[in-house]
Amino acid sequence: MKAKNCLIFGGSGQIGSFLIRKLTKNNIKVTVVTRNIHQKGLKIKTQGNAGFINIEEVKIFEEKKIEKLFSEADYCINLIGILYEKKNGNTFKNIHTIFPTLLAKLCKKHDLKHFVHVSALGINDAVDSNYAISKLDGENNILSNFSKTTILRPSVVFSNSDNFTTQFMTLLRRLPFFPLYYSGKTKFMPIHATDLSNIIYHILSNRIETQVVECVGPEILTFKEILQILLDLIDKKRLLLPMPLPLAKLSAKFFQLLPKPLLTEDQLRLLNYDNINSGKYKTNSEIGIPSKLFFKDEVKKYSFMWRDGGEFSTEKYIFKNLKE
């Protein structure tokens, strides 16, 4: 059988590395588009089977260069997203609305078999968030331009290369206390990048026509419960203090001035909304591919690097020392 060709935007990120391995392992050729081949090229090439990966250096609004890539593609996957805006043109509107709309139009023009676009869970409710508004506008534009689209709305995605668990474990290791926004009651259904990659492959290989799928993990955890799990895994005790909203807003104003903000005002608004399935759309379980990986079990595999003693804090070393 002739290998299919898949065009991936955002393939150098967390989800991309897992997805490239999954697709190439199943004889799907991938063309990964990156803005800086010198910085990202080596990492991308090591993610999948040799001969099945092609890398193209293109900036996201070089429309003529991008269109050339569509002429040989069967599928297109868009993984590009940002959590905060930058002054260099990386705005929510540009990244989440205008660019995905361009991809949808090119999918239609070149009659691709399928377009998979990764959006975010809970954006219907977060009406006061610029992030959510831009995501929702992008979804609407995509569906109005290309009907053979599946939009995935994952809850928070985690893995050993994320900016979620790794950042929180770093902060929990260093700080004597940690703030709980909205008393830590916001609910999440964390999904591992492996499970999300399996969902994307399942959609492509089975020609799933569902237009919006909410991608969730196998359990519901509050923000406070997530922090408590991470503290347990790195063997630390910290005060988890509810932070009054006015003080939280003030701290967000300060943090968003940093080159890589710990928290922005927009992210603070997002935290006010639960990040679980809404019941309005099908979930990954309902299209035949339930998530299997649990949060604590997977984070435990790499959390030892945040414990005292690093790799020597793992159970095999502790058990060995006890025997001796």
C-alpha positions, 0 to 999 in steps of 0.5 A: 500500500502506498504511504499517505502524506501528512502535512504537520504544522507545529510538529516540533512541540510536545504533541508533535514529537509523539504524533510523528512517531505514531504516524511514521510507525504506521507508514504515513509520511510526514512533512513537518513545517517549522520556522527554524530548521536549524533550531528544530530540525535535528529534534524533529528528525529523531522522532520517527522512522528514517525516510518517512520525515521531511522538514520544510522551513516556512514562516506561517504567513508565507502563503505561496510557500505553504501552498506548494506543500499542499500539492502533494499532501493527503492530510493536514494537521495543525498543532500550532497554538500559543498561551500568551501573546508576543509583540512580534506578531504572535497574537491570538488572532493571528495564530488561532484565527487567521492562520487556521483559516488559511490552512482550511482554504488550502485544504479545500483548494487542493481537495485534501482527504482530511484536516485535523485542527487541535483547539482547546476545551472549554472555549465556549464558556470562557467568553471573557478570554481573548484566548478562547474567543480567538480559538472559537473564531478559528474553529468557526472559520475552519468549518465554514471553509472545509467540511472534511475537518475534525476539530479536537478540543483537548483538556490540558495535555501533559507529558515529560516534555510539557510546560505544565507538570514540569513547570509546576514541579519546578515551582513547587520544589523552589517555593515555600508556598503556592497560590491557589487561584479560585481556591483550586476548585477548577476541574481538569481531565488531563490527557497524555500526549500519547493518548492524543496522538492515538486519537489523531491517528484513529481519526485519520485511519478510520475516516472519522467524520465527527467535526468536533471531538472533546479529548479528555483523560480518564479522570477528573482532577481539580487544580488543587488535587493536581498540585497535591499529586505533584507534591507527593511525587516529588516528596515535598510539603508546601502550603497551598494558599487560596489567593484573593482574586484582586491579589491574583489579578495584581500578580498576573499584571506583573507576571505577564511583563516577563519574557515567559509569563508564569501567569497572564490576566487572560490565563487567570480568567481561563482558570475560572472555567472548568476544563472538562467535557461539556456533553455538547459534543462527542468525546474520544471515548464515543468515537472509539478511542478512550484515553488509557493513561492516568495522570499520577502513573505517567508523571511518576515516570519522570518526576524523580528529576525534581526529587532530592537525589534526582535519578537516585531517588527512584524506587529501584535505588531506594530498594537496593540501598535497603537490601544492602 
